[in-house]
Structure formats: structure tokens, C-alpha cells
Amino acid sequence: MSTSLSLSMASSTIACSSPASSSSPWFRRNAVKTHCSLIAKNSIKAPLPPLNPKDPFLSKLASVAASSPEKLLNRPVNSDTPPYLDLFESPTLMATPATVERSVSYNEHRPRRPPPDLPSLLLHGRIVYLGMPLVPAVTELIIAELMYLQWMDPKEPIYMYINSTGTTRDDGESVGMETEGFAIYDAMMQLKNEIHTVGVGAAIGHACLLLAAGSKGKRFMMPHAKAMIQQPRVPSSGLMTGSDVLIRAKEVIVNKDTLVGLLAKHTENSVETVTQVMRRPYYMDSTKAKEFGVIDKILWRGQEKIMADAAPPEAWDKNAGIKSLDAM
């Protein structure tokens, strides 16, 4: 609703006539023009925009304009206060959060609660992402997510993305016990769901075992990902006695035999073959990992036929007349 206020000042009552104290014709003409312009300026009607009755700032300005318009017209030229805020007894420059939340125009399509964190969003899509070394906190989270997804739906598959250095760091230092990897493995084996494992980045040590432990035919690997199997490492002995170090060494050997047996089971290789390649760190790209039985398929996007038609490195060497070092 448009309203208008008649803004008339006390000076508008001045008659549009020349002052009697001056006898100069030039002065009389300019004085008449000045007084008439003041009357026209102060007697205009200023149209106001439609007012929001819930807006306290505009409502205050409208009430001041109706009661004493001189406060709005006679504004100070240089002032430290922002415009018109001096009309309020306790001015506020910004609405409170509660006022903003109650605003329909601002909050109409906003969520009523903060969004969840990224792992929760992935979990909503039945995705479990293992992206850290296997330390107790990571093991606890992964097992809890697997159990929760089975409770939600025991028939839908679970997608497990793996980018982990296992129980060691990238420099080979042990950061977790071997039981961390075995705990996640046992949880995977107890689930009723199909588990689709995807290797992204690196799957080293126990992480490689988790990659190979996915459902048969549902184990994948990105084209430039790496897998590596190695013997378990002895944790830092510190100030342990010789007897304690011997006990630790025997436990590491037991964990090594267990790891070899599980890898042989899921890769369908013999225990002797796995033991032979695990004497030293054995790195595998996606092609080698598929040949060794760690995965079933490489996740190429439309390049499966190209890779299938490509000759293996040995064939390229043979056609080029290059002999391998083993044959020399």
C-alpha cells in the first residue's frame, strides 16, 4: 500500500515577497526566487515504498516522518553514525540469528538441521571408504559402518573403497598391530551382504588382503592404483628385554603365516607361491594384480577391449629381439 506524507516546514509560511529592507532591484529579484524555491521544496509530497509491517527499521522511519519530518530533512552532513540509526535508542546493525531463522523469505528452503559429515553421506550410499593406515580408531569406524549397513539391509551390496598402507606408514614404520587388519577381515567374512572392493591409490599389506577378500567377481581396481604384499613388521622394541623381543618375533611369524594362508585362499595361488613373492615387497599394478588374483576386473572406462588386445610386455620384448635377464 502506497502512502504519502505532506512534508511542510515552518519556513513554508514565509510569504513569497521581496524584503523591505533592500532597495536594489537585483537583490529583490533574487530574494523572491530563493524564497519561492524554498516554499516549493518544502511543500512537496514524498511518496514512500510499500512498507513491511514486520520491519522495525522502516516502521520507525515512517513514524518519525509522520510526527516530525524535520528530523529526516535536516540531516547532519558529517556524522560518525550510519544514516538514520540515531533515530533509535539502541540501534542494531544486524538482525539476530533467531530473527533470520524465522524469516520466511530466507529460511523457506533451508534444511532445519546442519548437514551430516562426508563419511555419513557416503554411508547413506552404502559406501565405506578406507583411506588411512589401520590404527585402532580406523578399525573401529570401519567395522561399525559394516555392521550398520548389514543391519540396514542384509541383501544390498556394500561398496568398500580402499586407499591404505595397511598397518604401516608409507615409509614402512609400523603404526598398528596386525590384528587391526584381521579384525576388519573377520567382520567382512561374517557379513551376509556382498562386498564390492575397489582399490584406489594404494593397497599395501593388510589393505591388499582386504581388497582380495571382496566377493568373488566383485573385486575391482583403478587403472593406476598399486597393490603390494609384504611380510609383517616387528614393532619398535624400545627398551624391551631379549626375551620379550623373541616373543614378539614369534608372534610376527605367526601373523605372517596367517596372512600368507589368507592371501593364497583369496588369490587361488599356492602357499608356496605367495611365500616366495612375499620374501621381499611385491608391488603390483592393476594388470599384475589381476593376473595374481587379487582383483577380478580393472575399472577402465570404455578401454577394456583396447587393453585386451594389447600384447603383454614379454611379447613386445620378444618381437623387438630383447632377451630377458632370466634367460641370459
Secondary structure, DSSP 4 states (H G I P E B T S, - for coil): --EEEE---GGGGS-SS--TT---HHHHHHHHHHHHHHHHHHT-EEEEPPP-TT-HHHHHHHHHHHH-THHHHS--SS-SSPTTGGGSSS--SS--HHHHHH-HHHHSSS-SSPPPPHHHHHHHTTEEEE-S---HHHHHHHHHHHHHHHHH-SSS-EEEEEEE-TTB-TTS-B-S-HHHHHHHHHHHHH-SS-EEEEEEEEEETHHHHHHHTSPTT-EEE-TT-EEEE-PPPPPP-TT--HHHHHHHHHHHHHHHHHHHHHHHHHHT--HHHHHHHTTS-EEE-HHHHHHHTS-SEE--SS-HHHHHHSPPHHHHHHHHTPPPTTT-
